[in-house]
Amino acid sequence: YTFRFNRRTSTHRGKLFYRLLQNAVRVGPTTFDQMKKNVRGTRLHKHYI
């Protein structure tokens, strides 16, 4: 999903908020464990240059 919306030149600025709410209802709730599993861990590789 690519979000492209120019809020400065838009004549209907409420549409941005409406689309965000619409997407939030469609996706549903997310648990902390679901968000945590998509985060990259710290790098343990050492670069010898």
Number of C-alpha atoms within 10 A of each C-alpha: 3 4 8 7 11 10 12 8 8 11 9 9 13 10 13 16 10 11 12 12 11 11 11 11 10 9 8 7 8 8 7 8 8 9 9 10 9 8 8 7 8 6 6 6 6 6 5 4 3
